[in-house]
Amino acid sequence: MKLSSLEEYGLRCLLQLARGGSGQSLTIEEISQAEGVTPPNVAKVMPILRRGGFVESVRGQNGGYK
């Protein structure tokens, strides 16, 4: 099975969030640095994952995705 690059980035972002634990939220920059994916690509895929119900977004000072 072949995956598009955006699908691969989405899976990598999900795996990074899973490694972080359930209570910790990660910013786009933190996910980007950990996975070696550019911040614009992470910023593109995270809202798609949020709308799909895979991640939750947190606003504010300690915000990010979890």
N, C-alpha and C positions, 0 to 999 in steps of 0.2 A: 504494500500500500504506500502510495506517495502522499506526502503532506506538502502543502504550500509553505512558504517561509513564514507567513503570518500565523498559520496554524501551529507551526513548530514554536514560534515565539510565545504563543498563547500557552502551550503545554509547558514550556520552560518557566514561564511566569507562575503558573499554577504550582509547579513543583517547588519553586523557590518559596512561595507563600506557605506551602505545606511544611517545608523544613523549618520555617520560622516559628511554628507553634500557633495555637488557636487564639491566644490573647494578644499577640504582637501584630501591629500593623506596620507595613513597609511602604515607603514612598516609591514613586516611579524611579527616582534616581538610585535608590538603594537596590531595587530589583534589577535595574539596568547594569549597575556595576557588578553585581553578583553573578549575573548570567551572561555578561558580555554582549548584550543587545543594546542598540542605541536608544536613548531616552524617547525620541519621537516614535519609534516602533512600539515601545512599551506603552506609551501614552495612547497609541492607536488601538492596541489590543485590549487594554484593561476595561474601557467602557463596554466593549462587546462582551467580555466575561461577566461584568456586573449585570448587564441586562439579561444575560442568560442564567443568572442566579448562582454562578460559580464563586464569585467573590463579593465582598461587601466593602463599600467605600466609607471612610470615616473622615469627617471634616474637622478642621481646627488645627491647633498648634501641633498636636501629636497625631495628625491625620495620615491617611494613606489608604492602603488596601489590606484586607485580611480575609 
